[in-house]
Every structure is written in C-alpha cells, then in structure tokens.
Amino acid sequence: MANKLLIIASSPERRSQLQHCIGGQGSYTYIGAGAVQELRSALEANGPIFRAVIVDHEEPFVERLELLNGLRALLPEAPIIISGAPASDNPHRVQIILRYFEYGAAGYVCADDPCERLEGVLAEVTRGESFVDPPVALELLQRLVDLRQRLKHADPYVFDGEPDELTPRQLEVLGLVSAGCTNQEIADQLEISVGTVKNHVHAILEALKVPSREAATKAYREMESTDSRATDSPSGWLPKS
C-alpha cells in the first residue's frame, strides 16, 4: 500500500501543524486538501490509494459527517482519523466522537491531547487497531446493548415511537426527500443553499430517530398512511398541534 497520507483541514497552516504532529515520518508523502475542489484534485492526481486520511474537526459538524460519508465510498481501504476532536471540557464531546465513528472514523485525537498523540493513533489505525477512551467506550457499549435489545423486537429501519416535532420547512424537505430529490434539487426547489438542506436533513434524521434518508422515507410513508391528520400539503402529514 502506498505511504501517502491525505490531510484535510481548511488552512495550509493547520495542515502543516498536523504534519508536524506526526513527527515528520520520512516514509510518508503528505497530500493536503482544504476546500472540496482541492480534495477532488488530490484524488485525481494520486488515485484512491492512501495509507490513511486525517480529517480535522471543523464546523459545521454535519458537513464534516457528509465528508466522511464520501471518503468512505471513495477510499474504502484508508482508515480515517479525526484530529482536533472536542476537548474533555466540551459537554457534547462523547456524542460528537461517536457520530464520527458511526460515519466511518477509525480513531481520533482531541484538541487537548498532546500533539504527538496523533503519531500514535496513526500507527494504531494503520495496524487495523483503534483506541477509545473510557467515557467514549462506555457510551459505545451502552449503545450496542440498546441496539441489541431493539433488534430483538423490530426492524431497525422501521420508524419506532413518536417523532420530535418538525418545523414546517423540515416537513417540506422531508416530503422532497421521500420523493427521491437530491440535496441540490431540494435547494433549487425551495430556493435555499445546499448547506441549509444538509442541516435540515440531519435535523430530520435526529427528530425521526432514524439512521438514513431511506429510513426517513420509509418512516414518512408509514406515518402518511396511518396519520388521520394527513393533508394535501407537500409533507403529507402535519406536526403535532
């Protein structure tokens, strides 16, 4: 396997800093990317062969998750490391790290970890290993237990329980998602940005407690067929009054 590392961070300075944290390992060739176009150019120039990918944690978080989704499809053999993950004093730290794992990350380094920690995590993930600290491990185990219990009784892609209330705009987006529209098509139709559409889709999945657009579509159709309050509105069903 080629010893190329893909480092994705917005600024060249941050990419240089991450390269320095790895210890200047001479056996690696570093390929940097910030904007989407730079990432495309890097993949076109180097092909889909990288030893590992380092993705710097940035906001908006939902766009970082979308990026991981794409990387997993384009570079299925390359482990992904999240750098600059929320520090230990961030109350959402564990949930954010777990979301990264759900989207294909193999390891992480937090913002308050020593710089040299990145070198150790890189060595771990390229050996096929992974490290999680005790709070993250505990939450991960609890989720696995909860999932096991749910799978005993139900199809995990079937809507289960009452959704959190959706806004009128989210209902419009959900209706278009269920119609098979892409993010760009939804943005064009509603005259909003693609980034705003992504944020709405993420919020919809959280509210419906489902893992994907396909599951949201299935939940939407089930609710549409059973909800006595269904109307001819674009969403096909109304939020709770």
N, C-alpha and C positions, 0 to 999 in steps of 0.2 A: 504494500500500500504506500502511496506517495506521502512523504513527510511534509505536507502543506497544511498550514493552519489558516482558517478563514476567521478573521476578527471583524465583527460587525459592531460598530459604535459610530455615533453621529460625527464626532470631531476627530481629525487626524491626531490631535494631542492625546485624546483618550486612547486611541488605538496604539499609539506609541507607548503610553503608560502601561497598557495591558501586556504588550510585547516585552517590556522591561520586567514586568512581574514574573514572567515565565522563566526569567533567568538568562535570556539570550541564548537558549539552547541552539547550538550551531547546526544541529541536524534538521532543523525546521526551516521551511521557507514561509514567510508571512505574507498573506494576501489580505489587504484591508478593504473594507466597504462601509459606507455610511448610508447614503441615500439608496433607494431601490435601484436606480439606474446603475450606480456603482456596483451593486451586488450582481445585477444581470451581466455587466461587463466582466466581472471577476469570474463568474461561472462560465461565460462564453470563452474566456481566454484560458482557463485552467481545466475545464471539464469537471465532471461530478466526482472528482477524486480528492478528498481531503481527509487528513488524519483525524481532525476534529474541528468543531466550529465553536467559537466563543462569541456569545451574544450579550452585549451589555444591557442591563436592565434600564429601561427608559419609559417615560410616559409619552403618549397614552398607552397604558398597560395592555388594553385589548388589541392594539396594533402589534405589540410585541408577540402576543399569542398567535395572531394571524401569521406573522413572520415565521414562527416556529412550525406552524402547520405546513407552510410552503416548503421550508427547509427539509422537513421530514420526507416530503414527497420527492424533492429534487436530490437530496443527499441521504438516502436511507441508511447508508453504512457508516456515516460520520456521527459520532456522539456529540451532543450539544451541551456546552457548559454555559450557565448563566453567571455573568460577572456583575458585581455591584448590586446584588440582591439586597432587599431591605435589611437594615441593621437590626440588632436584637431589641432595640427600644421601639421598633415600629409595631403597633398592635396588630397589623394585618400581615406581618412577616410570614407566618406559617402558611396562611391561606394563599398568599401570592406564590410562595415557593412550590406548594402542592399543585397550583394551577399550571406552573411551568412544567412540572413532572407529567401532568396529565396531557400536555401538548408535546411531549417527547424529549424533554431535557433529561440528561443523564447525571448531571452534577451541578453544583452551584458554589459560588463564593460570595459572601455577604460584604456589604460596604464597610463594615467594621472589622473584617478579617485582615490579618497581615497580608501584605502584597504577595509574599512568597507562597501563600496558601494556594494560589492559582496554579502554580507549578505542580504541587502535589495532587490536586484534583485532576489536572490534565493527565498525569501519569496513571491515576486510578481508572479514569474512564476509558483510556486507550487500552487498558488491560481487560476491559469489559466489566469493571467493578464500579461501584457507586457508593457515595457516603452521604448520609443524612444525620443531622444532629438529633439528640434525644427528643426535643419538642416536636420536630417535624416527623420523626419516626413514630411517635405515639399517635399523632393525629392521623398519619397514614394507616397505621394498624386499625384504628377505630373506624376509619372509612371502609377498610376492607371487610371488617366484621359486619358493618351496617349493610354493605353491598351484598355480602353472602346471605344475610337474612332476607333482603329484598328479592334476591334471585330465587329463593326457595318458593316464593309465592307469586311472582309476577314477571312478565316480560319487561326488562329494563327500558325498553323503548316505548312502552305504553305509559301514557300520562297517568300519574298516580297522585290523587289528592287535589285540593283546591289550589289554583294558581294565585300568586300575588297579583294584585290589580295592575292592569296595564293601562298606560296612558292612551288617549285617542290616536296619537301619532304612532305608538308602538303597535296598536291594533291594525293600523293601515299597513305598516311594514310587515307584520305577521301575515296579513292577507296576501301580500305580494310575494312573500317568501313561499307560502303554501302553493302559490300559482307557478312556482318554479323560476321566478325572476332572480337574476344575478344582482349583486350589490350595485353595480353600475346602472342596471336597468331600473332598480328601485330609486336610486339617486336621481336619475333623469326624470322619472315619472313624478316624484314628489318635490323636485327642484331643491334638493339638498345635496350636501357633499357625500362622497363615498365614505369618508371617515365617520360622518354622523350616522350613516346607515349601519356601519360596523358596530358603533356604540349601541344603537338601538337593538341590533340582533343579539349582541352579548347580553343586554338587559332582559330581552325576551326569554332567552335560554335560562337565565337565572330565575326569572319570575315563574316560568312554567316548570322549572326543576327538571329539565331535560338536557341531554348532552350534545345535541347536534341540530342542524336545520331540518334534517329528515325527521327526527323525533318531534321537533316543534310542529312540523307539518302534520304528522300523524295525530298529535295531541289536538291541534286546531280542528282537524276534520272530525275527530271524535266528539269534541265539545260542540261543534257546529251541528252535528246530527242529533245531539241529545238535549242541548240547551233550549228550553222553551222560549227564551228571550231572543233567539236568533232573528236577525233582520236582514234587509237587503243592503245594509251598509257594506263597505269594502271589506270589513273584517269578518262579517258573517255572525258575530256574536258581540255582546255588549259587556263592558266591565260591570262589576257589582255596583248597585246603586247605593 
